[in-house]
Amino acid sequence: MSSSFARPAAEHLDVLVVGAGISGIGAARYLKTELPGKSFAILEARPASGGTWDLFRYPGIRSDSDLHTFGYEFKPWRDRQSIADAPRILAYLRQTAAENGIEEHIRYHHKVLGASWSTSEARWTIEVERADTGERTTLTCGWLFSAGGYYRYDEGFTPRFEGRDRFHGPVVHPQHWPEDLDHAGKRVVVIGSGATAVTLVPAMAGTAAHVTMLQRTPTYVVPVPRSDLVANALKKCLGARRGYALTRRKNIVQQRLIWRFCQRFPKTARRLIRWVNTRQLPAGYPVDVHFNPPYDPWDQRLCAVPDGDLFRTIREGRASVVTDRIATFTERGLLLESGRELEADVIVTATGLNVQAFGGIRLTVDGREVKLPDTLAYKGMMLSGVPNFAFAIGYTNSSWTLKIGLLCEHFCRLLAHMDAHGHTVCRPEPADPGMSTRPFLDFGAGYIRRAVDALPRQGDRMPWLTSMDYRDDVRLLRSGDVADPELRFSRAAVGEEAAGRPVG
C-alpha cells in the first residue's frame, strides 16, 4: 500500500523586500501607504533592524550627511543635531517602523540565498536560510525589491599588510569593533583617511594618549556645523513639519550647488577648501602634505567633520596626521617607507568596505543565471532582462535617502500601473543593445574601483543613464510616466509564457 502527501505550497507575497535598514523601512512605508492592498514582508538576515546604523559600533559613528535630507521626506527629523550620531539615527528609524506598523512585517534571521524567476508563472521563488537555526525554506513573490545597499555586511576590506602577525597589540577593523576594546591612555594608529577614519580619530582622542591618522593619500576634509541653526529656527517658528520641509528644500539646493560648483570650477573649489583647512589648523601646519588630495573635489566624496572636531584635536595636540606608506608591521607598531616608525598600542584598519551587489543573492531568470556585468541599470532601479526586480541604491554625491524616496515612489506607481492594465510581468529591455556603457557606480572611491567589474553597468542615455542629480530624478521618477518604450509589460498565465509587448 502506498500513500502520497501533497507538499505544502510556499507562502506567496506580492512584494518581498530584502533588508530592514533605512532603504527597506522606507520602501515598506511607501508600500503600506500607496498600495495598502499589497501583501509584503521584509527579510532581514540580522537579528535587528537599522542596517548600517545597528551593525557598526565603532566610537563616534555618525552620519556624514545632514539628517534633514538623510531622513525621510514623510517623517520630520526633530533632533537639534543635524549631523547626528548612530544611536539617534537608529532611534529615528525604529520609531518610523513602529509608527507605520512596519515591525510586524519584518522577519529577522532570514538570509536570502537565491532567487529564481519563472516567466510562465510570473513569480520569483526565494530560497531563504534561517541565520539562527540553519533551516532552509522557500517563499514566492510577484516582485523582489533589494534594499540592502551595496556594502558587504559580514566583512570589511583590509589590504594585506606585511608582518601583521608581528604586532603585539590588537588590530581592529571598524566593521567588527570589539565591545571590550579599551584604548584609554594608549597610543592609537588609525590607518585610513576616509569618513570612518576622520570620525574615529577625534572620538578616540578624547581618552587615548595620542591618536595618529596614517594615510597613504589625503582626502578633502571640510568642517560642517553639527547643529543647523537655520533649521532649528525654522522648526521653532513654523513647527516641526513645515520647518523640516523648508530646511530639506534649502539643503537639497545647497548640496546641489556645492557639487556643481566643484565639478565646474575644481581649481577654485580646491583653493577654497585649502583656505578653510588652513584656518582650522595650527599656524605653519603642512596643509599641502596632509590635506591636498591628487584628485579634484567630488571626484571622491568629501569628508565632513562636525564642528571641525578633527582639526580641533590636531590643534590641541591630541591627534596628528602622517602621510606615508607602510613598509611592515613591527612588534611595536608600523615601519613606514620613509624609515619612520610609528609606535602603537592599538592599530585600527579603517581601510574601507567591500562592495557586494544585492547582498550576494544569486539571481536566475528562467533557469539562466543573471551575470550582473552583462546587465544595464534602468532608471537606476531595475536591471535589463530581469523581470519584476527592483533595487534601492542612493546618491554617492548627496544624501543617500533623497534618491531612495523617489525610487520607492516610482516603484509604487509602477505596480499601480501594472494593476490598472492587467500586467503581471515587467521587464526592461534596451532598444539599442549596442549602446556605449560605463560603470553603474561611476565614482573614484577605492571601494568602488575594486568591485566595478562585478557590478551592473549604465548606458549613455536615459532611461539607461543613472542620474546623480535630485532635480533630474524628480522629473524622471516622481513626475515622469512609468510606461516607457523600453519597459516591456505582459501578462503571464500559469504554464503559458505571454509574449512581451512594448507599452509607450
Summary of the structure (lengths in Angstrom):
residues: 504
radius of gyration: 24.3
end to end distance: 59.2
largest distance: 93.6
contacts: 1604
relative contact order: 0.15
helix: 32%
strand: 26%
